[in-house]
Amino acid sequence: MQLALDNATTDLYLDATGNIATIGDGSPDLVVQRVATRLRTFQGECYLDRSVGVPYFQEVLKRRPDLSRIRALFVERIRSVPGVASVTSADVSFDPASRQFSLTFSAVTTSGATISGSL
C-alpha cells in the first residue's frame, strides 16, 4: 500500500471514512501517481541521488528548447517508472510567446491498463 496523493495539489487526502487514503500496489492509479512524481522532480533535487529527476534546467527550460529531444527525454522517464510497460503517445508543445510548456501522454501498465496524464 502507498499513500494516495491528490493529483491537482499533490497533497495527501482523506477517504470517505476520514482516514488517509491509500492505493493498492497493483493499481493503475499508483502508476499514474509514480509517473507524476517522477516528472515533477527536478534533476539534482533529491540529495540522495542527484541523477534522479528530469533535467529541466539543463534541457527543458532553455531559450530555444529542442522539442524532439524533450519528448524523447520525457518518454524515457515515463518508461522507467515501475509498472509502465510502454508509452503509447507523448505530445509536447511550447508556446514561445507565453513560455508555456505542456506534455500530454498515455501509456500501458504492466497489468494492461491504459493510463494518461498531463503536465
Secondary structure, DSSP 4 states (H G I P E B T S, - for coil): -EE-B-TTT--B-B-TTSSBPEE-TT-HHHHHHHHHHHHHSBTT--TT-TT-SB-IIIIISSSS--HHHHHHHHHHHHHTSTTEEEEEEEEEEEETTTTEEEEEEEEEETTS-EEEEE-
